[in-house]
Amino acid sequence: MRALLALCTVVALLLGALPASAEPGTAPGGVRDAVSYPDSDGLTVAPLDGGEQRNLGVVGTDEDWSPDGRRLAYVTEEGVFVVDVASAQVRQIAETDEASGPEWSPDGRWVVFTEEDSGQLTVVHADGAGDYCPCEVGRRPPAGAWDLEPAWSPDGTTIAFTRLDGRTGAHDLGVIDMTDFPGTGNHFTSTMIVTQTVVDAFPGLSWSPDSAKLAFSGMTRTGGSPIDIYVVDRAGAALRLLVRDDPGWAAFDPVFSPLGDEIAYTRNFVHSTQNEQERLPQDGLYVVSVQSAERYHLVSTAYQEVNPAWTADDRLIFQSRTNDSGDHRDHSEFWVVRSDGVDLRQLDIPSLTQRLEVAPGYTVQIPGTSRVETAVNVSKASYDTAEQVVIATAGNYPDALAGAPLAAMLDAPLLLVPNPDFVHAAVIRELRRLRATHAVLLGDETLLNDGLVEELHNLGLSTERIAGPTRFDTAAGISERLEARQAFVVEGAHADPRRGWPDAVAVAGLAGHLEQPILLVERDRLPDATRAALVDGDFDSVRIIGDEASVSSGVAAELAGLGLAVMRTGGETRYDTSRLVAELSVAEGMSPKTPWLTIGSNWPDSLAAGPAAAASGGVLLLVDGQSGCGAYASFPFLDEHSPLDVGLLVGGADVITPAARMCIEQLSARFS
């Protein structure tokens, strides 16, 4: 089965309105809590709760869900196709006589598949367009070999695959570095990280949620060897035998749990002298701890268990298969069970169905290997093209956060540069993808110098700069570009690195939505630049974000002394303040069903979230990214507005962990 936890996708697709005739269970974010299967009459979508099934009227096989749950990629004898689940509209994205294993990229822009005549992996744009592709990726396999069942890592940087050696029937495990994709060329480096001389790595790979490890089933090339479960890191180091079984037993179909701490797999006894299955009490669906290797028998059914898959909210779906029906065809039952083995329930799926695909969950993660790449990926998730971009330093937060409403007004993504002297390679690729022609630079020459400006000019962009001698002056300069009668005032500097930024992040989406400036103060001081901006601007009111621990009553009194109406939105903690701002955002017309969720304990991955939230119309909310459902005000807000259409998690699994993501999934899944 395909990896279940995809990363991110194009927000315009995620949030686009569906036709009025959309089927039950199809939310604006896409299909949730459902499976698909190929039927003789066409691909069919079946809700997990047993509701009405829908036949899409398109005949195909080997389907795979897009990360947003709105589309299915599938193959026919004529090539690779994509069908929109709500409208049943079909688009051919690749013309080829034989294809297999289509797999979506985590951002929903690309589909990789195997060209079976050549055995080559090929990537094509998901709408069939694009300047670069179709692209062959990786080295072409040797004659008589095929690269099969590609699996895109959740962070989007790597494609894993198994290479079948047609002469020996054995398999190698390989990876392709897609970090620079699409880049300027077609071929990207492939590396074989597990070879058949060590372990025969069978097809059916599973990535861990943090993209660090791969699980697979395999066997050593010795007589009578069992089929075991292995784990290896993405570089091919630390190959580990996780499940060691006895001869005659086959441990198959490993798949990482949404938390990444366990792997589900099937265990069946294979008769040593006949190629038949014998049911024994120890057969069934198992779960093993990745850390301790302790395993437990979860459940057994009457027939052979195969193809387990986790749902995003921690349930397991699996197939129970037999060919003892008398018609010499495989018949199957399909089951869903909680990860603790409780509530085993059979799904209403035709018995001749050979496989299911599980729809994605309610969340999409937008990761990056650094704050720069996270901002780039937020841009990819938010904009197909953009004439203008806003660029700020990645080294500090004030300019980027103050620039959020300007970026929203310009309909521009906010991109970051880590070095004042040059533009990061990932940013260059994004500027080209966006077809940007103009850049607004935030900050003086010490942050973004002339060498960087010259490089932007060489890339074909004109530039302008908004800067002042301090962060307060730069924020004031940005406010001059916004025609607003109200401004948000936040603490924008503090000696404690945990302070000075959380309230600015919390309000960045709303400020962008309203195109109202974010002006900076210190807790007990109203800087001259901020005072001048308020006096000289056409403001009649300000809203302080944060309690008196962030912006003191003395500063509030000074603001009132300028003749401004002063309001305050603040709670006891940054999470309380964020919830109150989110509620205010809903009152101003932003959607609680499509929230942007960003970590509340550090700022680097949060800088680009405000303009993206404003562009999509979804509220921005601070969450505790390191734990599950804790006593933070953000989770009751999400609970109140569940089920979500889609929640966008800014940052990778190290920023917003699988435990925090699981909490959000389970809040929404309660309503399915």
N, C-alpha and C positions, 0 to 999 in steps of 0.2 A: 504494500500500500504506500501511497505517497506520504511524504512528511506532512504532518497536520498543522504545524504552527507556521504560518507564513508571516512575513514581516510587514510590508507596507504596500500601498497601492495609490493610484491617482485619486485624490480626494474629489475631483470633479466627477469621477465615476462613482466613488463611494457615496456621494451625497446627492447625486442627481435624482430628480423626482421620477417616480415610476408611473407608467400609465395607470389610469383609473381602474383598469381591468386586472391589475396585478393580483396573482393568486394569494390565498391565505398563506401566511408563513414567509412571504417575501417582503422583507422590510426595505426601506430606502437604502440601507447599507448592503442589501443582498440577502440571499437565502441563509438561514441559520437553523441549527437543530434539525438537520435533514441529511439524507443520503441520496445518491444517484446510482442508477444501474442501467445497463443496456438491455432493452427489451426488443422483441421482434418487431414491435410497432414503433420503436424509437426510444431515445434516451428518456428516462423517467425520473422524476424527483419525488421522493417519499419523505414526509415529515416523520421524525422519530417518535412523536406522540401518537402516531397512528391516524393522523388526519388524512384529508383527501390527497391522493397522489395526482401528479400531473405529468402526462406524456407530452414531451416537447415536439413530437412529430418529426424528429430528425434521426436517421439511422446512422449509428457509428459505434465505435468501441474505444476502449482504453482512455476514457474521459478523465479529466482532471479539473478540479474547481479552481477558479481564479481566487486570489487572496481576499477579494471583496465579496465573494459569494454571489456575484451577479452573472458570471459567465462560465461556460464549460468549454474546454478545448478537447477535441476528439479527433480520431482518424477514421478515414474510409479508404477505399482503394484508389481514390483520386487525390488524396493529400490530407492536410491538416486543416481543421475548421474550428471556428469559435461560434457558439450559439449564445445569445442573450437569453437568460432564463425567463425574464419577465415578458419579453415580447416574442420569443422564439425566432428572432431574426438571426440569420446565419451569414457568416463571412468566411470565405476561404483565405487562409493566411499563408499557406504553402502548397505548391503543386508538386506532388511526387507520387510515384507508383506505389511505393511501400514505405510506411512510416510507423513508428511505434514509440510508446513511452512519453507522450507530451507532458511537460512539466512547466508550470508557470514560475517566473521569477518572483521573488517576494514583493517587488514594487508593482507587479501586475502589468509591466510593460512588454515583457518578452516571454516567448515560449521556446523551450529547447526540446528536441526530439531526435530520434535515431533515423537516419536514412538507411534503410535496411539493405539496399543494393550495394552500398559502399561501406556500411558499418560506421559511418561518420556521424558525430553529433553536430547538429545544426541549430542555430538560434535564429528566430524570426520575430519581427515586431508583432505584438499581439493584435494590432489592427491591420496587419498586412502591409504597412507602410514603413517609412524610415529611410534615412539616407545611407545607412551602412549595410543593412542586412536584407536577405538571408546571409548569415555568416557561418562558415564552418569553424568550429572551435576545437581546440586540441589538435594533436597530431593525428593524421589519418592512420587508422589501425593497420597492421600488416595484412597481407592477403590471407583470406580465410578467417579473419577475426572481426568481431563486432563490438562496438561500445554501446552498452544497453542500460536501460532504466536510469537515466540521469536524475539526480536529486540535487536541487539547488539549496545551498545552506541558508538558514534563516536570515543571516546578515547580508545575503546577496553577493558575497565576494567569491564563492567557490561553487563549482559543480562537481559532484562526485558521481562515479559511474562504475559499472563492472564491465570488464573486457572478456568476452567469450572467445576462447581459442578453439576454432572449429576442428582442429586436428586432434586435440587431446580431450575436448569437452570441459576443460578446466577454466577457471576464471582468475583474473587479476582485478585489483581494486585501484582505481585511479582518481585523480582530482585535477581540475582545471582552474587556474587562477583567473577570476573574472573581475579583479579589482578595477582595472582600467577600461572595462567594457562600456560602450562599444569602441572607444578609442578611435584610431585611424586605420587599423588593419583588420583583417578577418581572423587571423589565427592567434589563439592564446595558448600559453604553455600548458601542457598536460604532463603530469608526473604519476608514475605508478608507485603507490605507497605500500601495497601488499601484493606480493607476487605468488603465483601458484606453487612455486618451489617452497614457500613457507606455509601458506594456507590457501586452499581453494576457496575464494571469497564468492559466495553465491549472490545472485541478484537479490534485491530487496534491501536497500540501504536505508538507515534512519539516522538523521542528524539530531544531536542534542539541541535543546532550545538556545543555548549560548553559542552554537556553531563551532564548539571546540572539539567535539568527538563525533565519531561514526560508529554505529553498531551494525554488525552483519553476522550472518550464520556462515559457517565454513567447516572444512575438515582438512586435516593433514593428509598428505598423499601416502599413507601407509595402510596396509590391508586391515580391514575390520575397524577402521577408525570411526568413532561416532561423529555426528554432525553437532557442532557446539556453537556457542554464542561468543563473539569476540567484540572488543571495543578497541579503537585506535584513534589517536588524535589526527587532526587534519593534515599534519605534516608527515604522517607515517611513523612517528615515534611512539614509544610506549604501547606497542601492541600487547593487549591483555586478553587472556582466556578467562572470560567472566563466568560462563556456565560450562562445566566439564561434565559430560554424561558418559554412560556406559555404552560399549559396543552394542549396536542394534537399535539405539535410540537416536531420534532426530529432533534437535531443537531448532526450530525454524522461525522466520518472520519476526525478528526482533524489532521493536519500535519504542523509542523513548517516550516517557510520560511527559505531559505538559510542564511538570516541574523539573524534569531532567534527572530526578533522583532514582527513578526506577525504569526498568525495561520490561515490557510485556512480550511474551513469546509463546509459541505452541510447542508441545512436547508429545511426540507419538512414537510408538514402537514400530519399527520396520522389520518384518520377518527376515531373518538372515539368509534364508535359502530361497524364498519366494518373494517376488516383488508385490507383496500384498500387505494390507494393514490389518493388524490384530488389535482389537480394543482391550486395553488393560486398565485397571483402576488408576494407574499412575498417568495415563494419557490425559491431556487437557490443556487448558490455558493457564500459564504460569506468569508470575511476576518476580523479578529479581532486583535486589538493591544494587545500584551501581557502585556504591561505596564498599559495602560489606560482602557482596556476592551472596548474601542470604536470599534464598528463594522460597516461594510458597505457591502451593497449588490453588489457584483461584476458583476454577469451576471446570466441570466436565459435562458433556452432553452425550447423546446416543451415538454420534458419529465423529469423524475426524475433525478436530478444530484446526482452522487455517486462517491466515490473513487477519490478524488482529489490528485494530486501529483505535487510537485514543481520540475522543472528542476533546475540544478545548476546555471543557468544564470537568474533565477527569473521569469520564465514563469510558468503557471499552466496548467496541463493536467487533464481533468476530463471526466467522462462517463455520458451519458444521456440515461436512460434505461426505457423501457416500455414493458409491456406484453399484449398490446392491439392489437397485429397484427393479431389475429384470429387463430394462430397455437399453442397457449398455451405455447409459448416459449418466454423467454426474448430476446428482440432485443435492440441493443445499437448503439448509435452514440458516437464518441470520438472527443473531442475538445481540442484545445490549445488556450490560451489567455495570453496576458501580464498581469502582476500583477496589472496594473492600469485599467484593463478591456478593453483595446484597442486591436485591431487586433484579434478578435475572428475568428477562422478558424477550419473547420471540417477536421479531419484526414481521410485518405482513409484506413479504417479498416473494415473488414467484420462485418455485423450487428449482427451475432450470437456470436461474441467474448464476453466473459464474463468479461475480465479484461486485463489490460496492465501492463507491468513493464517498468519503465523509465531507460534508460542507464545512467551511471554516467557522471559527467562533466569532464572537462579538467584538473582538479587539484586533487591531493591526499595529504591529510594532515597527517603528521607524528608527533603525539603528544607524550607527556610524562608528568607525574605528577611532574617531576623534571628534571633538566639537565641530571642526571644520567639515568633516564628512557628514556628520549629523545634520548640519545646516543645509548642506547640498541635498541630502536625501529628503529633508522637509520641503525644499524647493521642488524637487522632482515629484513629490506627492501632492503638490499644490498647484503647479503651473505647467501647462504644456509649452507655452511660449511666454516671454515677457520682454517688452522693449526696454524697460528700465530695471535696474537692480540697485539695491542699497548695500553698501559694503562698509563693514566696521571691523575693528581689530578683534581677534579671538582672545587677546590677552587680558581683557577686562570687560566688565559688563555694562558700564554706564551708557556709552554711546549707542550700543546695540539696543538696549532696552528703551532708551529715550527715542530711538529711531523707529520703533514699531509702528506708531500711528502714521508717520511719514511714509513708510513702506506700504502700509495699507492704502493710504490716499493715492499713491502712485501705481497701485496694483502691481507691486514689485516684490520679489522675494528678498530676504535679508541674508546676505552671504558674509562669511567671515574669512579673514586672512590671518595666519599665525605669525607672519613675519612682515615688518614694515617695508622690506626691500623688494618683495616679489609676490606674485599671485600664485597660490597653491595650485598644483596640477589638477586636483579635483574641481577646484573653482573654475579653472580655465575650461575644462570639459563642460561644466554646467553652463557657463556663459555661451559657449558654442551651441549647446543643445537648446537653450532658451532663445537663441538668436538675438541676444541683447545688443543694443546700440548705444546705451547711455548708462553711466554709473554715477550715483550720488555717494560721495565718500564722507563718512562721519569721523571727525577727528583731525588733529593737526598733523604736521609733517613728521613728528616724532612717532606717530602711530602708523601713518600711511604716507610714505615719503615719495619723492619725485621718481625714483626708480620704478616703483609700483605703478605710478600714474603713467609713466612712459610705456610700461608693458601693456597696460589697458589700452592705450592709444594704438599700440602695434596690433592689438587684437581687434581693432576697428571700433572701439567704444570712445565716445566723447565723455568728458568727466566734469563734475563740479564738486565743490567741497563745502561742507558746513562744519565749522570748527571754531573753537574758542580756546583761550588759555587754560581753562579748567573744564571739568565735566559739566559744571553748572552752566557755563557759558555756551558749551556745545548744545546742551538741552534747550537753552533759551533760543539759540539760533534755529534749532529745528522747529520750535513753536511758532516762529515767525512765518513759516511756510504753511501753517495750518489755519484755516479760517474758522475759528471756534470761539464761543463765548464762555466756555467752561474749560478748566484745566484740572488734571489730576496732579496732586502733590504727594510725593513719596520720599521716604528716607533713601538717599542715594549715595551715602558714604558713611563708613563706620570702620573703626580700627579692627573690630572683630570680623574676620572674613565670612562668618556665618550671617552677618547682618549687612544691611545696606542695599540688598537686592531682592529679597523674597516678595515684598509688596509690589515692586515694579514688575516683576514677572507676573504676579497674580492679576494685575490690571492691564497688562500689555494687549491682550486680545480685545478687551472691551474698549480701551483707548483707540485701538486700530479700527474697530467697528464704528465708533462714533467720530473718528478722525479728530480726536481731542488730544492735546499735547500732554506728555508726562514731564513735569518739572521736578527738579531734585532739590532737596534740602538736607541739612543735617538735623539730628534729633532736636537740638537746642539752638539752632541757628538758621536764619533765613538769609542765604547768600545774596550778595548785591546783584549778581546776574539774574537770579530768579526773581528778586524783587522788581528789577527793572523790566523784565519780561512781562510781569503781571501788570505793572503800572502803564507801560507803553502799549501793551496789547489791548485788544477790545474785549477784555474779560469782565464778566459780571459775577462769576462764582467760581469756587474751587471745591474739589472733593479730596480730602485727605484720605489716603489709603493706609491703614494701619492704626493701632491704638496709640496711647500716649507714650508707650515705651519706644515707639518708632518715631513719632512726630509729637513733640511735647505740646502741652496746652499753651505754653508761651509762644511757640511758633504759630499756633492756630490763632492766638490773639493778635499777633503781628499781621497775619493775613487779613483778619477782620478789620484791622486798622487801616488797611488799604482801600476800604470801601467795598470789599468782596463779601458775598454770602459764602459762609464756610460750612461745609457738610463733612461728615467723617463716616467712613466705612471701615471698621476694624474689629478684630476679635482678640481673644486671649493669646492665640498662637497664630503662626503664619497660615496654618491649615484652616483655622476658623475664619481668618480674614479672607482667604481664597474662596471659601464656601460663600461668604457674604457677597463677595464680588461676583461670583458665579450666579447667585440669585439675582443680583442687580443686572447682570448681563441678560438673563432670561427675561427680565422685565423690559429690557431694551430691545428685545426681539431676537436674541441669539438662542441657539438650540441646545438644550441640555441632553438631547438624544445623540448628538455627534460631538462629544467633548474631546478636546485636546488635553492630554494628561501629561504633566511634566513633573519632574522630581522636585521636592521642596527642600532638600538638604544641600544642594549644590547648584550652581548656575550654568556651567558651560553648555550643557545640552539643551538648556531652556531658551537660549537667546533668540532663536529663529521661530519659536512657537507662536509668539504673539501675532505677527503679520499673517502667519498661516491660518491661525484660528479666525482672525478677522476676515480673511479671504473666503473661508469656507462657511462662516456664520455659526460655528460651533463655539461653545463656551470653553475657556481655558481654566484648568483646575490643577492645583498643586496636590500631589499625592506623596505618601511615604513609599518610595519605590523598593524598599528593602524587606518589607514584611507583607504578610497577608492582610486580611481584614482587621485592622487595628482600630483603636479608639481615636481615629482621626476624622475630623469633620468632613473631609472629602468623601469618605466611603458612605456615610449616611446620605449625602447628596446624590451619589450615584445610585444608591439603593432606591431612593425616592423616585428617580427618573428612569429606572430600569423597567423593561428591557431596553437597552441601548440599540440604536440603529448600527452604530459602530463607534468604538472608542479608539482614538489614535494615541499611541504611547510613544512619546518622544525620547529616544535613547534606546540603547541595546539592552540585552538581558542582564548586563552588569549594572545598569542604571535603574531600570524598572524591572525587577526580578520576576522570574516565573511565578513566584508565590504571590506577588502583588497582582500580576496579570490574572492568575487563577481566581483570585477574589472577585475581580471585575467580571470575569466570565460566569462565575457561579451566581453572582447577583442577578445577571440577566437571564441565565438558564432557568432560574426558578419559575419564570413566567411562561416557559415554553410548554 
